[in-house]
Amino acid sequence: MLVLATLLARAALCDGTAGRRPGDYQFIRGHDIAAGLYARSVWVGETHTALAALPLYYSGALTEQLAADAAVAPAFGYAGSRESIIARASDLRLRLSYNLKNAVLFTLGGRIPAGPNRFSQQQTITQGNLSARQLDFDHSYLYASPDVCAGAASSLSFSDIGPGDLSLGLALSYLFKGPFHPVDDIDAKFDPGDEINVALAAEYAALLPDRRATFTIDAGYTYFGKDRFEGVDTTHAGGKFNWALSAATTLTDAVPVLLSAANFVKGAQRDRYGTTGKNTSDLYVSLRAGLPVFKALAPYGQAGLQVYTGGGPAEAMKAVVGCLELGIARRLGERLFGTAAAAFDAGTMGNEARIGTALTGGLEYRF
């Protein structure tokens, strides 16, 4: 019953894992530890930005109802020069989850500052590039800001609705963002606005004559509070709406297929003088399928399209990117699992060519 609620809690609430892994959509019943490698480089014209990270995860059940997980991702960012290098632990998070009678999932978590901020001018450029949504970096938030998030999620299941079962879910959360000093040469404090999140989801699992198919739709809205810099409001309000659709089935017993689409729309924020920035829209479409070769490695291929618009000068901020990925997943032992993937993406951003590469891998041990 809580599978869909956990999906919502991980996607919209206090997500302690920077990236979803097998088992993320189930309440934690056992113990597991995972270590990964993430390396990505992106070129936009002559500008090169790179990030390497070593994400580490732990999750474990404390009681039948209470579970805890933790994540940290030591990261190394680079944007073209030695002075631009940022090296620190990012995404240091802790979270508790409480399962109330398999009806409501409560979460309480936080981000713990992992080191000093006060970036130099070149490091600030690096952080800006890594945060650019068109470059699509993971583990990219390298500022050490204290955050606290609390939320609740619940779902209802309905059996025998047509040829399958239906689940409906709702999640609510509040995110407090703590202040920090972002710049090295001036003693100025930035206080980001808090966030309120609402998410809805529906999942339909259909038992077809010769296969099983699962359809999922979810939608969410995030309200951003005002940002303050040295006590002055820089932005007053803003909001972001997102939706996602997915359909999963199998062509044969050995060839699973997943088709998904998602759209993230962020409205222009208002500063004390009026409206600043522009509406943004990020559209993602992808098709992922298992490959009927080397079955012991569970290989898969994925092709996708990403379209980014808005957020600044229309031509400079627009990006259209095609993506390809190949990956494998293998059981290495009774309790040890491994994954590896390589990805390539190419397209345009503004009037410049945009090319990206990524390598990821991971090991997971389940106690």
C-alpha positions as CSV (number, residue, x, y, z in Angstrom):
1,M,0.0,0.0,0.0
2,L,2.9,2.4,0.7
3,V,4.8,1.7,-2.5
4,L,3.3,4.7,-4.2
5,A,3.5,6.8,-1.1
6,T,7.2,6.0,-0.8
7,L,7.7,7.0,-4.4
8,L,6.2,10.3,-3.7
9,A,8.2,10.8,-0.5
10,R,11.4,10.0,-2.3
11,A,10.6,12.2,-5.3
12,A,9.0,15.2,-3.6
13,L,9.9,15.2,0.1
14,C,13.2,14.7,2.0
15,D,15.1,12.7,-0.6
16,G,18.2,11.4,1.1
17,T,19.5,9.6,-2.0
18,A,20.7,11.7,-4.8
19,G,19.4,9.5,-7.5
20,R,17.1,6.5,-7.3
21,R,18.4,2.9,-6.9
22,P,16.7,-0.5,-6.9
23,G,14.4,-0.7,-4.0
24,D,13.8,3.0,-3.6
25,Y,10.1,2.6,-4.1
26,Q,9.7,0.3,-1.1
27,F,9.7,1.1,2.6
28,I,13.1,0.1,4.0
29,R,12.8,-3.4,5.6
30,G,16.4,-4.5,5.7
31,H,19.9,-3.0,5.5
32,D,22.0,-2.1,2.6
33,I,25.0,0.0,1.7
34,A,26.0,1.3,-1.7
35,A,28.9,3.1,-3.3
36,G,29.0,4.7,-6.7
37,L,31.0,6.6,-9.2
38,Y,29.7,9.5,-11.2
39,A,31.8,11.4,-13.8
40,R,30.3,13.9,-16.3
41,S,31.8,16.4,-18.7
42,V,29.9,19.0,-20.8
43,W,31.2,21.3,-23.5
44,V,29.2,24.3,-24.7
45,G,31.2,25.9,-27.5
46,E,34.7,26.3,-26.0
47,T,33.5,26.2,-22.4
48,H,34.2,23.0,-20.5
49,T,32.6,22.0,-17.2
50,A,33.2,18.7,-15.4
51,L,32.1,17.0,-12.2
52,A,33.3,13.8,-10.5
53,A,31.5,12.4,-7.5
54,L,31.6,9.3,-5.3
55,P,28.1,8.9,-3.9
56,L,27.8,6.7,-0.8
57,Y,24.5,5.5,0.7
58,Y,23.3,3.6,3.7
59,S,19.7,2.6,4.6
60,G,18.5,0.4,7.4
61,A,15.4,-0.5,9.3
62,L,15.6,0.4,13.0
63,T,12.2,-1.2,13.9
64,E,9.2,-2.5,12.0
65,Q,8.0,1.1,11.6
66,L,11.1,3.2,11.8
67,A,13.9,3.4,9.2
68,A,16.9,5.6,8.6
69,D,19.1,6.4,5.6
70,A,22.1,8.6,4.9
71,A,23.9,9.8,1.8
72,V,27.0,11.7,1.0
73,A,28.7,12.5,-2.3
74,P,32.3,13.8,-2.2
75,A,32.6,15.8,-5.4
76,F,35.2,17.6,-7.5
77,G,34.0,20.4,-9.8
78,Y,36.0,22.1,-12.6
79,A,35.2,24.8,-15.1
80,G,38.3,25.4,-17.3
81,S,41.1,26.6,-14.9
82,R,42.9,25.5,-11.7
83,E,41.3,28.4,-9.8
84,S,37.8,27.1,-10.7
85,I,38.3,23.8,-8.9
86,I,35.8,23.0,-6.1
87,A,36.6,19.9,-4.0
88,R,34.2,19.0,-1.1
89,A,31.6,16.6,0.2
90,S,28.2,17.5,-1.3
91,D,24.7,16.2,-0.7
92,L,25.4,15.2,2.9
93,R,21.9,14.1,4.1
94,L,20.3,12.2,6.9
95,R,16.6,11.1,7.1
96,L,14.2,9.2,9.3
97,S,11.1,7.5,7.9
98,Y,8.1,6.3,10.0
99,N,5.5,3.9,8.6
100,L,2.2,4.5,10.5
101,K,0.1,1.3,10.1
102,N,1.0,1.0,6.4
103,A,-1.2,4.0,5.8
104,V,1.0,7.1,6.2
105,L,4.7,7.6,5.7
106,F,6.3,10.4,7.7
107,T,9.7,11.7,6.8
108,L,12.1,14.0,8.6
109,G,15.5,14.8,7.2
110,G,18.2,17.4,6.7
111,R,21.2,18.4,4.8
112,I,24.3,18.9,7.0
113,P,26.9,21.5,6.1
114,A,29.9,19.6,4.8
115,G,32.5,22.4,4.7
116,P,33.0,26.1,4.3
117,N,31.5,28.1,1.4
118,R,32.9,31.5,0.5
119,F,33.7,30.6,-3.1
120,S,36.1,32.6,-5.2
121,Q,34.9,34.3,-8.3
122,Q,36.1,31.4,-10.5
123,Q,34.6,28.9,-8.1
124,T,31.3,30.8,-8.3
125,I,31.3,30.4,-12.0
126,T,31.9,26.6,-11.6
127,Q,28.9,26.3,-9.2
128,G,26.8,28.3,-11.7
129,N,27.7,26.0,-14.6
130,L,27.1,22.9,-12.6
131,S,23.7,24.2,-11.5
132,A,22.6,25.1,-15.1
133,R,19.7,22.9,-15.8
134,Q,20.6,22.6,-19.5
135,L,23.9,20.8,-18.6
136,D,22.1,18.1,-16.6
137,F,24.6,17.4,-13.8
138,D,23.9,15.2,-10.8
139,H,25.4,15.9,-7.3
140,S,25.9,19.4,-8.4
141,Y,24.9,21.5,-5.3
142,L,28.3,22.1,-3.7
143,Y,27.3,24.9,-1.3
144,A,27.3,23.8,2.3
145,S,23.9,25.1,3.4
146,P,21.8,23.6,6.3
147,D,18.4,22.4,5.2
148,V,15.6,20.6,7.1
149,C,12.6,18.9,5.5
150,A,9.5,17.3,7.0
151,G,6.7,15.7,5.1
152,A,4.0,13.0,4.9
153,A,2.8,10.8,2.2
154,S,-0.1,8.3,1.9
155,S,-1.7,6.1,-0.8
156,L,-4.8,4.1,-1.3
157,S,-5.0,0.8,-3.3
158,F,-8.0,-0.4,-5.3
159,S,-8.0,-4.0,-6.5
160,D,-9.7,-5.4,-9.6
161,I,-10.2,-2.1,-11.4
162,G,-10.7,-3.5,-14.9
163,P,-7.8,-5.9,-15.7
164,G,-5.6,-4.6,-13.0
165,D,-5.1,-2.7,-9.7
166,L,-5.0,1.1,-9.1
167,S,-3.1,3.1,-6.5
168,L,-3.5,6.8,-5.7
169,G,-1.1,8.8,-3.6
170,L,-0.7,12.3,-2.0
171,A,2.4,13.9,-0.5
172,L,3.0,17.2,1.3
173,S,6.3,18.6,2.6
174,Y,8.0,21.7,3.9
175,L,11.6,22.5,3.2
176,F,13.6,25.0,5.4
177,K,16.7,26.3,3.7
178,G,19.3,27.8,6.0
179,P,21.5,30.9,5.3
180,F,25.2,30.7,4.2
181,H,28.0,33.0,3.0
182,P,28.5,32.2,-0.7
183,V,31.3,34.7,-1.7
184,D,34.9,34.7,-0.5
185,D,35.8,38.4,-0.8
186,I,32.7,39.9,0.9
187,D,31.1,39.1,4.2
188,A,27.6,38.8,2.7
189,K,24.9,36.3,3.8
190,F,22.5,34.7,1.4
191,D,19.2,33.4,2.9
192,P,17.3,31.3,0.3
193,G,13.5,31.0,0.5
194,D,11.8,28.0,2.0
195,E,9.7,25.6,-0.1
196,I,6.3,24.0,0.1
197,N,5.7,20.9,-2.0
198,V,2.6,19.1,-3.0
199,A,2.6,15.9,-5.1
200,L,-0.1,13.6,-6.5
201,A,0.4,10.3,-8.2
202,A,-1.6,7.4,-9.7
203,E,-0.3,4.0,-10.7
204,Y,-2.2,1.3,-12.7
205,A,-0.8,-2.2,-12.9
206,A,-2.6,-4.1,-15.6
207,L,-2.5,-7.9,-16.0
208,L,-2.7,-8.4,-19.8
209,P,-3.2,-11.9,-21.3
210,D,0.5,-12.4,-22.0
211,R,2.3,-9.8,-20.0
212,R,2.1,-7.2,-17.2
213,A,2.0,-3.5,-17.9
214,T,2.4,-0.6,-15.4
215,F,1.3,3.0,-16.1
216,T,2.2,5.8,-13.8
217,I,1.3,9.5,-13.8
218,D,2.4,12.0,-11.2
219,A,2.2,15.8,-10.8
220,G,3.7,18.2,-8.3
221,Y,3.7,21.9,-7.4
222,T,6.5,23.7,-5.5
223,Y,6.1,27.2,-4.0
224,F,9.3,29.1,-3.5
225,G,9.6,31.7,-0.7
226,K,11.5,34.9,-1.0
227,D,15.3,35.0,-1.2
228,R,17.3,37.5,0.8
229,F,20.8,38.8,0.3
230,E,22.2,40.8,3.2
231,G,18.7,41.4,4.5
232,V,17.4,42.7,1.2
233,D,14.7,40.7,-0.7
234,T,16.1,39.7,-4.0
235,T,13.0,37.7,-5.1
236,H,9.6,37.6,-3.5
237,A,7.8,34.5,-4.8
238,G,7.8,31.8,-7.4
239,G,6.4,28.4,-8.3
240,K,7.2,25.3,-10.2
241,F,4.9,22.7,-11.7
242,N,5.9,19.3,-12.9
243,W,4.3,16.2,-14.4
244,A,5.6,12.9,-15.5
245,L,4.1,9.9,-17.3
246,S,5.6,6.4,-17.7
247,A,4.5,3.1,-19.2
248,A,6.5,-0.1,-18.5
249,T,5.9,-3.6,-20.0
250,T,7.9,-6.4,-21.6
251,L,8.2,-7.3,-25.3
252,T,9.3,-10.8,-24.3
253,D,10.2,-12.3,-21.0
254,A,13.8,-11.0,-21.5
255,V,13.1,-7.6,-23.0
256,P,11.6,-5.0,-20.6
257,V,10.6,-1.7,-22.0
258,L,10.0,1.7,-20.3
259,L,8.6,4.8,-22.1
260,S,8.6,8.0,-20.0
261,A,8.0,11.7,-20.4
262,A,8.2,14.6,-17.9
263,N,7.9,18.3,-18.0
264,F,9.1,20.9,-15.4
265,V,7.7,24.4,-15.6
266,K,8.9,27.2,-13.4
267,G,7.2,30.6,-13.3
268,A,9.1,33.9,-13.4
269,Q,9.9,35.1,-9.8
270,R,9.0,38.6,-8.7
271,D,11.7,40.9,-7.2
272,R,11.0,44.1,-5.3
273,Y,10.9,46.0,-8.6
274,G,8.5,43.6,-10.4
275,T,9.1,40.4,-12.4
276,T,12.6,39.1,-12.9
277,G,13.7,36.2,-15.1
278,K,11.4,34.3,-17.4
279,N,9.2,31.2,-17.3
280,T,11.2,28.0,-17.8
281,S,10.1,24.7,-19.3
282,D,12.1,21.5,-19.3
283,L,10.7,18.6,-21.3
284,Y,12.2,15.1,-21.1
285,V,11.2,12.1,-23.3
286,S,13.0,8.7,-23.2
287,L,12.6,5.1,-24.3
288,R,14.5,2.4,-22.3
289,A,14.6,-1.2,-23.3
290,G,16.4,-4.4,-22.3
291,L,18.8,-5.9,-24.8
292,P,18.4,-9.6,-25.7
293,V,22.1,-10.3,-25.6
294,F,24.5,-11.3,-22.7
295,K,21.5,-11.9,-20.5
296,A,23.6,-12.5,-17.4
297,L,24.6,-8.8,-17.5
298,A,21.0,-7.5,-17.9
299,P,22.1,-5.0,-20.6
300,Y,19.8,-2.1,-21.6
301,G,19.8,0.8,-24.0
302,Q,18.1,4.2,-23.6
303,A,17.4,7.0,-26.1
304,G,16.0,10.3,-25.1
305,L,15.3,13.9,-26.0
306,Q,15.6,17.0,-23.7
307,V,14.2,20.4,-24.6
308,Y,14.9,23.4,-22.4
309,T,13.4,26.9,-22.9
310,G,13.1,30.1,-20.9
311,G,15.0,31.4,-17.9
312,G,16.8,34.3,-19.7
313,P,17.5,35.6,-23.2
314,A,15.4,33.3,-25.4
315,E,18.1,32.2,-27.8
316,A,20.9,31.9,-25.2
317,M,18.9,29.7,-22.8
318,K,17.2,27.4,-25.3
319,A,18.7,23.9,-25.6
320,V,17.8,20.8,-27.5
321,V,19.7,17.7,-26.7
322,G,19.6,14.1,-27.8
323,C,20.8,11.4,-25.4
324,L,22.0,7.8,-25.7
325,E,22.9,5.5,-22.8
326,L,24.1,1.9,-22.5
327,G,24.2,0.1,-19.2
328,I,24.4,-3.3,-17.4
329,A,23.4,-4.7,-14.1
330,R,24.8,-7.9,-12.6
331,R,24.4,-9.9,-9.5
332,L,28.0,-10.4,-8.3
333,G,27.3,-12.6,-5.3
334,E,24.5,-13.7,-2.9
335,R,24.2,-10.2,-1.5
336,L,26.3,-8.0,-3.8
337,F,25.0,-6.2,-6.9
338,G,26.8,-4.1,-9.5
339,T,25.8,-1.6,-12.2
340,A,27.6,0.4,-14.9
341,A,26.5,2.8,-17.6
342,A,28.0,5.1,-20.2
343,A,26.0,8.0,-21.8
344,F,26.6,10.5,-24.6
345,D,24.4,13.5,-25.4
346,A,24.7,16.1,-28.1
347,G,22.7,19.1,-29.3
348,T,22.7,22.9,-29.2
349,M,22.4,25.5,-26.5
350,G,21.8,29.0,-27.9
351,N,24.0,29.3,-30.9
352,E,26.7,26.9,-29.5
353,A,27.2,23.2,-29.9
354,R,26.6,21.3,-26.7
355,I,28.2,17.8,-26.1
356,G,28.2,15.8,-22.9
357,T,29.6,12.4,-21.7
358,A,28.9,10.5,-18.5
359,L,30.2,7.4,-16.8
360,T,28.4,5.9,-13.8
361,G,28.8,2.7,-11.8
362,G,27.9,1.3,-8.4
363,L,28.1,-1.5,-6.0
364,E,25.3,-2.4,-3.5
365,Y,25.6,-4.9,-0.6
366,R,22.3,-6.0,1.0
367,F,22.7,-7.4,4.5
